[in-house]
Amino acid sequence: MPEPGAPDLVLTAVRQPGDKGSSNIHLAGGVVTRITAANERPVGTSAFDGARVVDLAGRYVIPGLWDEHVHMTQWAMAANRIDLSHAASAGDAVEVVGSGIAASRGSGRMDADDGGSNPTLVGVGFRDAGWADVPSLAMLDAVTHGVPAALISHDLHCVWLNSAAARRYGVQVDAGGLLREEPAFALTRELGRLPDAVVDAWVDEAARKAAARGVVGIVDFEMTWNREVWLRRVSGGFGSLRVEAGVYPEHLERARDEAMRTGQDIPGGNGLLRVGPLKVLIDGSLNTRTAYCVDPYPHGGRGLLTVSELELVELLVRAREAGFVPAVHAIGDAANQVALNAFEAAGIAGRIEHAQFVRQEDFARFGRLGLTASVQPAHALDDRDAADANWGERTDRAFPLRSLLAAGATLAFGSDAPVAPLDPWTAMSAATTRSGRDGRAPWHPEQAITREKALAASSRGRRRIRVGDPADIAMLDDDPLGVPDEVFASMPVAATLVAGRFTYDGGGAVASGG
């Protein structure tokens, strides 16, 4: 054990964005203990009070990044399934499925094996909200030739089945072959019943890739009882990220009986696992036209409110009594109104997940109620066409980052992976430019925010590394406030620390002092 105050690690010759000079950052016991001038000890000395010294040679350091909304198992699985994200129509999607069946046999991309004779093909990432044609059971049957096929939409709120898959999983579908909302969630969970060793290996790989982007932690909203899953992974060697495991309402009483509370360390989690928020879904999504809205969609209907305002108030009161921070999924403007009403009535602060579409008169309530808007900026670019098609002239208040910030809301950035990639730089780029790499003009650029604000929203409000902070640090080759937009979007990360331990070191150059 180190002596009190003695550092375990000293990062020398580092710069923080906005600083004119460099400094040394001392780390001990998983926290930042001192920040000293770079010339206090000569760079290159082998010891600072017996500590290991890593010369960063003028690289920039920022607080480690968080993804505040992930479905980690689904994200890991998505990389090993058929990618439908580029399908521009239902016809395109079935063509990809048809060509992928033979290649997928035995490749690891056919899931839920029934014994090896006829596994299920699983595709992910389709976006039917902007398609000119519509999915159908018949068109999927025509290309699958009896192989069970289940295609999961990019937002996880819809699953498109063929007849063979509907029979296998005992679900009823109409001529469209679509399941939406809770039936879709239930089938998605069933499709994820793969051997633990397989899924855990995929999760570990996904976590290592996240660490390589400067990520130090995630809030995992996988739709299951997740505590034992993560304890198993940690005991098996997982160590790339901090994880806050969310709880769903159906498990709230179990969590309460086991004295779990949001923010509590989970014994056996090696200091990496904590109890996350209580996740409550009260409406659907834009892609499925089930987000609950004040005005009807062009083809009719206002979406779905899956939890009434009274039920939500009662649930938030239970959350408050049990010590849970609520995280309420609300996408449509009517759903956000319901969520805000419920938070006010229950007398509890918390998070609204997504907040994609908000009434002008509701913005100020976010700040007044002390709420966090847990938002996914990349969705604004992915869903801009669907938003324009379904929300018409009202998209000036869609994905409204600047309006939320101006109203006093706390912004927390995430990806909702697999809906968008688990890469905070993608999210921050979308937030600051409102444009992607497709050459299209920025979409509602008046809702863009500064890079400083975006970095804070990706690091739990930590704008700079300070004494007393956890030693969760991302090391960058360039100044994130000064690089061009295209570099910022794919920011080069040299290394990442969690609790003062390297979870990523690009090529070994940093830790070796190169």
C-alpha positions, 0 to 999 in steps of 0.5 A: 500500500502506498503511504498517505499522499504518496502517488501511484502514478504521475502523468508529466508534461500534460496539457488541459484544453485552454491551458497555456502551459503544461503540468504534472498530474499525481494519482493515488488510490484511484483519485487525483491527489495533486496537480503541480507545475511541469517544472517542479521535477525534471521530466524524465526522472524515474521517481516522484516519491516512488511513483511510476512516471509516464511522460505524456510529452505535451498531450492533452488530458480530459476527464474520462467520457461516459455514455449515459444510455447504453444497451450493452448486450444488444450493442455487443450482439449487433456487431455479430448480426446482419447489418440492415442500417443502410437499407433504404427500403423494405426491398433493400432489407430483404435483399440483404437478408436473402444474400446473407442467409448462406453466408451466415450459416455457421458464422456466428450471426445466426442466433437462438439455435434450436439444436443446430438444424435451423438457427434463426437469422437475426438482422439489426438496424433497419429504419422503416420510418422513411421507407416508401414501401412497407415491410410485409410477412410475404416479402420476408418469407419469399427470401428466407425459404423457411429459415426463421428470420427476425429483424430488429429495428435500429431503435429496438421498438420493432421486430420484423418477423417471417412466418417461420420465426413467428411459429418458432417463438409462438407469437402472432403477427399480421400480414406486416409481420411486425411486433412493436413495443413490449412484444418486440422487447420480449422477443428481443430478449428471447433472441439474446438467449445465447451462451453466456461465454459467447455474449460475455466475450462480445461484451468484453470486446465492445468495452475495449473498443469503447475504452479506445475512444476515451470511455470510462463508464456506461449506464447500462439499460439492458432490459433484464435483471442485470446485477448478476450478469455484470458480477459474472463478467467482472469475476471473469476478468471484465475491467475496461469500464465502470458500469451503472446497471439500471433497474426496471419497474418489474424489478423495483421491489426485488431491488428494494428488498435487497437494499439496493439504491442508485449510486450504491457500489455493488459488492463483488464488482471490483469497484467498477459496478454501481446500481444505476437509475430506475428506467421507466418507458412511458412512450414508444419511438419516432421510427415506429410512430409510437412516440406520444405526441400532442399533434397526430402523425400524418397518417393518424394517431398520436402514438402510445402512452404506455404508463399513465400520468397517475401510474407514473406519479405513483412509481416515482414516489416509490422510487423516491422512497426506495432511493432510486433516481428515476430515468423516464423514457419520453420521446414525444412532446406529449410524453415529455409533458406527462413526465414533467408533470409526474416529476413535479407531482412526486417531488423528486428530481431525476432524468428524462431519457431522450427528450427528443420533442418538447413543447416550447412552454415545457423547456423552462420546467426542466431547469426549475425541476432540476432535471437531467436531459439524458440525450443522444445527439447522433439521433438528430442526424439519423432521424432528421428525415423521419422527424421532418416527415412526422413532426412537420413544421415543428422540428425547431423543437426537436432534439433541442439541445441548446433550448434545454441547456438554456432552460437550465437542464443538465445535459448528459450525452449517450448513444442508446447503443445499438441505436447509435455507435458507442462513441462519445465523439460521434455524439459530441460532433453531432451536438456541435455541428448538427451535421454528419459526414454525408455532405448535407447541410446542418439540421437546425443549427440553431440547436447546436452547442459549444464543444466545451458544453458537449465535453461537459455533457460527456464527462458528467459535468467535469470540465477539467481534471481537478484534485479529488476527482476520480483518476478516470482520464482520457489522453488525446493527441490534439486539443479537442477545442482547437481541431477541425470539425472532421478531426473532432468527430473521430478524435484520436485517443492516445490512452485511457485510465480508469481509477488510475489504471490503463484500460487502453494504451494505443500501441503502448506508446503512452505507458512506455513513455514514448 
